[in-house]
Amino acid sequence: MYYLIYRRTLDVMKADMVLSGAGVSYEVVPVPKSISSECGLCIRVGDLQAALDALSHHRPLKIYNAELEELGDIP
């Protein structure tokens, strides 16, 4: 499980539309309390690569894994 963090709610909404259209399994969820974000919502995905492939023009600001550890540079 991965959390895709965006700066604004509008960015989350755009990612929501893209992932939905691409058939990627995801959920829009509140940002976990231990993660700081400009926006209160994020996208939770199981298949990170499928999500990033679909979001080639809507990259997240940060990515966290299930243990809420920030991953390095976004692939």
N, CA, C and O atoms as CSV, one atom per row, in Angstrom:
chain,resi,resn,atom,element,x,y,z
A,1,MET,N,N,0.844,-1.170,0.000
A,1,MET,CA,C,0.000,0.000,0.000
A,1,MET,C,C,0.893,1.237,0.000
A,1,MET,O,O,1.912,1.287,0.688
A,2,TYR,N,N,0.493,2.223,-0.778
A,2,TYR,CA,C,1.244,3.472,-0.897
A,2,TYR,C,C,0.283,4.649,-0.820
A,2,TYR,O,O,-0.865,4.560,-1.254
A,3,TYR,N,N,0.764,5.738,-0.270
A,3,TYR,CA,C,0.006,6.981,-0.190
A,3,TYR,C,C,0.633,7.993,-1.140
A,3,TYR,O,O,1.828,8.277,-1.051
A,4,LEU,N,N,-0.165,8.533,-2.041
A,4,LEU,CA,C,0.285,9.553,-2.987
A,4,LEU,C,C,-0.199,10.901,-2.465
A,4,LEU,O,O,-1.400,11.143,-2.347
A,5,ILE,N,N,0.741,11.758,-2.162
A,5,ILE,CA,C,0.439,13.039,-1.533
A,5,ILE,C,C,0.500,14.153,-2.568
A,5,ILE,O,O,1.453,14.246,-3.342
A,6,TYR,N,N,-0.508,14.978,-2.572
A,6,TYR,CA,C,-0.583,16.131,-3.469
A,6,TYR,C,C,-0.670,17.412,-2.661
A,6,TYR,O,O,-1.030,17.399,-1.484
A,7,ARG,N,N,-0.338,18.506,-3.303
A,7,ARG,CA,C,-0.345,19.799,-2.629
A,7,ARG,C,C,-1.755,20.338,-2.424
A,7,ARG,O,O,-2.056,20.932,-1.389
A,8,ARG,N,N,-2.622,20.128,-3.421
A,8,ARG,CA,C,-3.958,20.727,-3.372
A,8,ARG,C,C,-5.049,19.678,-3.592
A,8,ARG,O,O,-4.815,18.643,-4.216
A,9,THR,N,N,-6.217,19.957,-3.081
A,9,THR,CA,C,-7.363,19.077,-3.283
A,9,THR,C,C,-7.668,18.924,-4.765
A,9,THR,O,O,-8.037,17.837,-5.211
A,10,LEU,N,N,-7.522,19.984,-5.526
A,10,LEU,CA,C,-7.764,19.921,-6.966
A,10,LEU,C,C,-6.843,18.900,-7.622
A,10,LEU,O,O,-7.266,18.190,-8.534
A,11,ASP,N,N,-5.593,18.811,-7.176
A,11,ASP,CA,C,-4.652,17.833,-7.731
A,11,ASP,C,C,-5.097,16.410,-7.405
A,11,ASP,O,O,-4.964,15.513,-8.237
A,12,VAL,N,N,-5.623,16.198,-6.202
A,12,VAL,CA,C,-6.149,14.882,-5.819
A,12,VAL,C,C,-7.339,14.533,-6.711
A,12,VAL,O,O,-7.467,13.393,-7.158
A,13,MET,N,N,-8.203,15.500,-6.968
A,13,MET,CA,C,-9.371,15.266,-7.813
A,13,MET,C,C,-8.956,14.913,-9.243
A,13,MET,O,O,-9.564,14.039,-9.861
A,14,LYS,N,N,-7.932,15.580,-9.773
A,14,LYS,CA,C,-7.435,15.258,-11.118
A,14,LYS,C,C,-6.871,13.847,-11.149
A,14,LYS,O,O,-7.141,13.087,-12.079
A,15,ALA,N,N,-6.079,13.491,-10.124
A,15,ALA,CA,C,-5.512,12.143,-10.047
A,15,ALA,C,C,-6.625,11.104,-9.935
A,15,ALA,O,O,-6.537,10.031,-10.531
A,16,ASP,N,N,-7.659,11.418,-9.181
A,16,ASP,CA,C,-8.816,10.544,-9.031
A,16,ASP,C,C,-9.424,10.237,-10.397
A,16,ASP,O,O,-9.697,9.078,-10.712
A,17,MET,N,N,-9.631,11.250,-11.189
A,17,MET,CA,C,-10.224,11.076,-12.519
A,17,MET,C,C,-9.326,10.236,-13.419
A,17,MET,O,O,-9.810,9.365,-14.141
A,18,VAL,N,N,-8.019,10.496,-13.379
A,18,VAL,CA,C,-7.075,9.767,-14.230
A,18,VAL,C,C,-7.036,8.291,-13.835
A,18,VAL,O,O,-7.120,7.412,-14.693
A,19,LEU,N,N,-6.909,8.023,-12.533
A,19,LEU,CA,C,-6.829,6.632,-12.080
A,19,LEU,C,C,-8.118,5.875,-12.375
A,19,LEU,O,O,-8.085,4.707,-12.760
A,20,SER,N,N,-9.244,6.539,-12.193
A,20,SER,CA,C,-10.533,5.917,-12.481
A,20,SER,C,C,-10.621,5.542,-13.961
A,20,SER,O,O,-11.051,4.440,-14.301
A,21,GLY,N,N,-10.219,6.445,-14.820
A,21,GLY,CA,C,-10.249,6.198,-16.255
A,21,GLY,C,C,-9.290,5.106,-16.698
A,21,GLY,O,O,-9.528,4.426,-17.696
A,22,ALA,N,N,-8.197,4.941,-15.945
A,22,ALA,CA,C,-7.189,3.931,-16.295
A,22,ALA,C,C,-7.500,2.573,-15.683
A,22,ALA,O,O,-6.812,1.594,-15.970
A,23,GLY,N,N,-8.530,2.502,-14.841
A,23,GLY,CA,C,-8.894,1.235,-14.236
A,23,GLY,C,C,-7.974,0.783,-13.110
A,23,GLY,O,O,-7.939,-0.400,-12.771
A,24,VAL,N,N,-7.222,1.731,-12.526
A,24,VAL,CA,C,-6.313,1.410,-11.421
A,24,VAL,C,C,-7.116,1.388,-10.121
A,24,VAL,O,O,-7.945,2.266,-9.883
A,25,SER,N,N,-6.867,0.388,-9.288
A,25,SER,CA,C,-7.540,0.288,-7.995
A,25,SER,C,C,-6.913,1.286,-7.018
A,25,SER,O,O,-5.694,1.309,-6.845
A,26,TYR,N,N,-7.749,2.109,-6.380
A,26,TYR,CA,C,-7.261,3.161,-5.483
A,26,TYR,C,C,-8.395,3.615,-4.582
A,26,TYR,O,O,-9.554,3.248,-4.780
A,27,GLU,N,N,-8.043,4.417,-3.591
A,27,GLU,CA,C,-9.031,5.074,-2.733
A,27,GLU,C,C,-8.559,6.485,-2.449
A,27,GLU,O,O,-7.361,6.723,-2.299
A,28,VAL,N,N,-9.489,7.423,-2.374
A,28,VAL,CA,C,-9.193,8.763,-1.880
A,28,VAL,C,C,-9.457,8.714,-0.378
A,28,VAL,O,O,-10.567,8.403,0.055
A,29,VAL,N,N,-8.430,9.024,0.411
A,29,VAL,CA,C,-8.523,8.907,1.874
A,29,VAL,C,C,-7.935,10.153,2.528
A,29,VAL,O,O,-7.196,10.899,1.885
A,30,PRO,N,N,-8.253,10.384,3.792
A,30,PRO,CA,C,-7.595,11.480,4.509
A,30,PRO,C,C,-6.098,11.194,4.635
A,30,PRO,O,O,-5.681,10.043,4.764
A,31,VAL,N,N,-5.312,12.247,4.597
A,31,VAL,CA,C,-3.861,12.090,4.788
A,31,VAL,C,C,-3.629,11.594,6.214
A,31,VAL,O,O,-4.163,12.174,7.160
A,32,PRO,N,N,-2.834,10.520,6.386
A,32,PRO,CA,C,-2.532,10.061,7.748
A,32,PRO,C,C,-1.948,11.199,8.596
A,32,PRO,O,O,-1.184,12.026,8.100
A,33,LYS,N,N,-2.315,11.225,9.867
A,33,LYS,CA,C,-1.931,12.337,10.744
A,33,LYS,C,C,-0.427,12.542,10.844
A,33,LYS,O,O,0.027,13.665,11.063
A,34,SER,N,N,0.347,11.484,10.690
A,34,SER,CA,C,1.799,11.622,10.820
A,34,SER,C,C,2.465,12.174,9.564
A,34,SER,O,O,3.673,12.414,9.552
A,35,ILE,N,N,1.681,12.375,8.510
A,35,ILE,CA,C,2.213,12.936,7.269
A,35,ILE,C,C,1.728,14.370,7.135
A,35,ILE,O,O,0.527,14.630,7.216
A,36,SER,N,N,2.634,15.284,6.933
A,36,SER,CA,C,2.263,16.685,6.731
A,36,SER,C,C,1.921,16.899,5.263
A,36,SER,O,O,2.597,16.374,4.378
A,37,SER,N,N,0.884,17.662,5.011
A,37,SER,CA,C,0.468,17.930,3.638
A,37,SER,C,C,-0.271,19.250,3.571
A,37,SER,O,O,-0.891,19.685,4.541
A,38,GLU,N,N,-0.195,19.874,2.423
A,38,GLU,CA,C,-0.953,21.093,2.188
A,38,GLU,C,C,-2.450,20.778,2.058
A,38,GLU,O,O,-3.308,21.613,2.347
A,39,CYS,N,N,-2.728,19.570,1.624
A,39,CYS,CA,C,-4.100,19.137,1.350
A,39,CYS,C,C,-4.473,18.049,2.350
A,39,CYS,O,O,-3.602,17.292,2.777
A,40,GLY,N,N,-5.717,17.953,2.727
A,40,GLY,CA,C,-6.148,16.961,3.702
A,40,GLY,C,C,-6.484,15.606,3.114
A,40,GLY,O,O,-6.807,14.679,3.857
A,41,LEU,N,N,-6.417,15.463,1.781
A,41,LEU,CA,C,-6.745,14.210,1.125
A,41,LEU,C,C,-5.536,13.667,0.385
A,41,LEU,O,O,-4.643,14.417,-0.008
A,42,CYS,N,N,-5.518,12.348,0.200
A,42,CYS,CA,C,-4.469,11.725,-0.598
A,42,CYS,C,C,-5.066,10.523,-1.308
A,42,CYS,O,O,-6.225,10.171,-1.093
A,43,ILE,N,N,-4.266,9.905,-2.150
A,43,ILE,CA,C,-4.674,8.715,-2.882
A,43,ILE,C,C,-3.917,7.531,-2.296
A,43,ILE,O,O,-2.699,7.595,-2.126
A,44,ARG,N,N,-4.636,6.446,-1.984
A,44,ARG,CA,C,-4.002,5.222,-1.489
A,44,ARG,C,C,-4.110,4.167,-2.589
A,44,ARG,O,O,-5.201,3.880,-3.080
A,45,VAL,N,N,-2.967,3.592,-2.968
A,45,VAL,CA,C,-2.929,2.585,-4.030
A,45,VAL,C,C,-2.174,1.350,-3.549
A,45,VAL,O,O,-1.352,1.426,-2.636
A,46,GLY,N,N,-2.462,0.225,-4.170
A,46,GLY,CA,C,-1.728,-0.994,-3.886
A,46,GLY,C,C,-0.610,-1.205,-4.896
A,46,GLY,O,O,0.492,-1.618,-4.536
A,47,ASP,N,N,-0.898,-0.920,-6.158
A,47,ASP,CA,C,0.070,-1.119,-7.234
A,47,ASP,C,C,0.667,0.233,-7.624
A,47,ASP,O,O,0.116,0.958,-8.452
A,48,LEU,N,N,1.796,0.550,-7.012
A,48,LEU,CA,C,2.415,1.863,-7.229
A,48,LEU,C,C,2.787,2.080,-8.685
A,48,LEU,O,O,2.541,3.156,-9.231
A,49,GLN,N,N,3.372,1.083,-9.318
A,49,GLN,CA,C,3.821,1.270,-10.700
A,49,GLN,C,C,2.656,1.531,-11.641
A,49,GLN,O,O,2.752,2.393,-12.515
A,50,ALA,N,N,1.559,0.801,-11.479
A,50,ALA,CA,C,0.381,1.027,-12.324
A,50,ALA,C,C,-0.161,2.442,-12.128
A,50,ALA,O,O,-0.561,3.103,-13.086
A,51,ALA,N,N,-0.167,2.896,-10.877
A,51,ALA,CA,C,-0.655,4.243,-10.587
A,51,ALA,C,C,0.254,5.296,-11.213
A,51,ALA,O,O,-0.232,6.244,-11.829
A,52,LEU,N,N,1.564,5.139,-11.061
A,52,LEU,CA,C,2.491,6.117,-11.622
A,52,LEU,C,C,2.469,6.112,-13.142
A,52,LEU,O,O,2.620,7.161,-13.769
A,53,ASP,N,N,2.282,4.940,-13.739
A,53,ASP,CA,C,2.158,4.881,-15.198
A,53,ASP,C,C,0.945,5.683,-15.662
A,53,ASP,O,O,1.028,6.435,-16.633
A,54,ALA,N,N,-0.175,5.523,-14.971
A,54,ALA,CA,C,-1.395,6.248,-15.334
A,54,ALA,C,C,-1.263,7.744,-15.055
A,54,ALA,O,O,-1.841,8.568,-15.763
A,55,LEU,N,N,-0.504,8.086,-14.024
A,55,LEU,CA,C,-0.377,9.485,-13.587
A,55,LEU,C,C,0.862,10.163,-14.165
A,55,LEU,O,O,1.465,11.012,-13.508
A,56,SER,N,N,1.236,9.807,-15.354
A,56,SER,CA,C,2.471,10.362,-15.931
A,56,SER,C,C,2.461,11.891,-16.014
A,56,SER,O,O,3.524,12.512,-15.984
A,57,HIS,N,N,1.280,12.505,-16.117
A,57,HIS,CA,C,1.189,13.971,-16.182
A,57,HIS,C,C,0.608,14.583,-14.907
A,57,HIS,O,O,0.366,15.789,-14.855
A,58,HIS,N,N,0.388,13.780,-13.904
A,58,HIS,CA,C,-0.190,14.250,-12.636
A,58,HIS,C,C,0.572,13.630,-11.467
A,58,HIS,O,O,-0.025,13.030,-10.573
A,59,ARG,N,N,1.879,13.779,-11.483
A,59,ARG,CA,C,2.734,13.155,-10.472
A,59,ARG,C,C,2.450,13.709,-9.080
A,59,ARG,O,O,2.187,14.901,-8.919
A,60,PRO,N,N,2.505,12.825,-8.068
A,60,PRO,CA,C,2.312,13.290,-6.694
A,60,PRO,C,C,3.516,14.076,-6.203
A,60,PRO,O,O,4.616,13.953,-6.743
A,61,LEU,N,N,3.296,14.884,-5.174
A,61,LEU,CA,C,4.364,15.646,-4.543
A,61,LEU,C,C,5.296,14.715,-3.779
A,61,LEU,O,O,6.517,14.854,-3.850
A,62,LYS,N,N,4.709,13.751,-3.037
A,62,LYS,CA,C,5.475,12.782,-2.256
A,62,LYS,C,C,4.759,11.442,-2.273
A,62,LYS,O,O,3.556,11.369,-2.527
A,63,ILE,N,N,5.519,10.370,-1.997
A,63,ILE,CA,C,4.955,9.032,-1.880
A,63,ILE,C,C,5.428,8.431,-0.567
A,63,ILE,O,O,6.605,8.520,-0.219
A,64,TYR,N,N,4.496,7.817,0.162
A,64,TYR,CA,C,4.815,7.131,1.415
A,64,TYR,C,C,4.393,5.673,1.288
A,64,TYR,O,O,3.416,5.361,0.606
A,65,ASN,N,N,5.134,4.779,1.948
A,65,ASN,CA,C,4.753,3.373,1.940
A,65,ASN,C,C,3.784,3.090,3.089
A,65,ASN,O,O,3.390,4.006,3.810
A,66,ALA,N,N,3.403,1.828,3.257
A,66,ALA,CA,C,2.408,1.456,4.275
A,66,ALA,C,C,2.876,1.764,5.690
A,66,ALA,O,O,2.056,1.989,6.580
A,67,GLU,N,N,4.195,1.775,5.903
A,67,GLU,CA,C,4.743,2.105,7.222
A,67,GLU,C,C,4.878,3.616,7.414
A,67,GLU,O,O,5.429,4.080,8.412
A,68,LEU,N,N,4.364,4.375,6.443
A,68,LEU,CA,C,4.388,5.841,6.433
A,68,LEU,C,C,5.808,6.393,6.393
A,68,LEU,O,O,6.104,7.435,6.977
A,69,GLU,N,N,6.685,5.666,5.687
A,69,GLU,CA,C,8.045,6.138,5.442
A,69,GLU,C,C,8.052,6.768,4.052
A,69,GLU,O,O,7.561,6.185,3.085
A,70,GLU,N,N,8.613,7.959,3.975
A,70,GLU,CA,C,8.659,8.639,2.682
A,70,GLU,C,C,9.640,7.928,1.768
A,70,GLU,O,O,10.765,7.618,2.160
A,71,LEU,N,N,9.198,7.676,0.545
A,71,LEU,CA,C,10.096,7.095,-0.442
A,71,LEU,C,C,10.922,8.203,-1.037
A,71,LEU,O,O,10.510,9.363,-1.016
A,72,GLY,N,N,12.070,7.873,-1.563
A,72,GLY,CA,C,12.967,8.891,-2.129
A,72,GLY,C,C,12.382,9.528,-3.369
A,72,GLY,O,O,11.182,9.795,-3.436
A,73,ASP,N,N,13.226,9.767,-4.342
A,73,ASP,CA,C,12.788,10.401,-5.580
A,73,ASP,C,C,11.679,9.582,-6.228
A,73,ASP,O,O,11.711,8.351,-6.232
A,74,ILE,N,N,10.715,10.281,-6.766
A,74,ILE,CA,C,9.591,9.620,-7.420
A,74,ILE,C,C,10.073,9.064,-8.752
A,74,ILE,O,O,10.629,9.793,-9.574
A,75,PRO,N,N,9.856,7.759,-8.964
A,75,PRO,CA,C,10.326,7.134,-10.223
A,75,PRO,C,C,9.611,7.694,-11.433
A,75,PRO,O,O,9.887,7.279,-12.559
